[in-house]
Amino acid sequence: MVDVRDVHRTYGSGPAAVHALSAVSLTVAPGELVALVGRSGSGKTTLLNVVGGLDRPDAGTVHVAGTEVTALDDDGLVRLRRDVVAYVFQTFGLIPVLSAAENVGVPLRLRGLPVADREHRVQLLLELVGLGAQAAQRPGEMSGGQQQRVAIARALAGSPRLLIADEPTGQLDSETGLAVMALIRAVVESEGMTAIVSTHDPVMVALADRVVHVADGRLVDA
């Protein structure tokens, strides 16, 4: 599902240059849940951004679901992020004026899905993440854990093949984080997705199929 080959990414130049990724290679099998573990600044987020087409490497190649991400133009990257890859971030990124259901339905609106089909899919996803009764609530009326569940449901709306999650429990207490991590594990299995999750959370490490350690822009093991 994911094939990263000899990827380099440097920010800045000269003595102040930061080598965020150096000769990184990684493969992720379909249906696999991989946890990226490493200290802040180790390169985890840069690697996720390169895989998902949010950032371009200076050298190397990235393939996702058979598509060479590193060869796509801007329109191709938009289609990749719309149809193949979904994201969950530490900051929930919900639209404050929209209800939970409306937030989840945003990707489906962008696809032009008929209203009845969209509403059915949104309700199914909210039920999947345990928020069927909170469909009409806005983000400001929900706890952090509930908002992250809405963000996960929104990420799943377009039936992505790859889920990328960057520190998804970073703003949550340990009990809520445990529930969110278990949810990610469950939806990966139920939706048949592949997932790469960067985390400091030992619970996610325990739930992952494989753990990859990142240090100073290199993979310690992959």
Helices and strands as residue ranges (DSSP letters): E 2-11, G 14-16, E 18-28, E 33-37, H 44-51, E 59-64, E 67-68, G 69-71, H 74-83, E 85-88, H 100-111, H 115-128, G 132-134, G 139-141, H 144-156, E 162-166, H 174-191, E 194-198, H 202-207, E 210-215, E 218-221
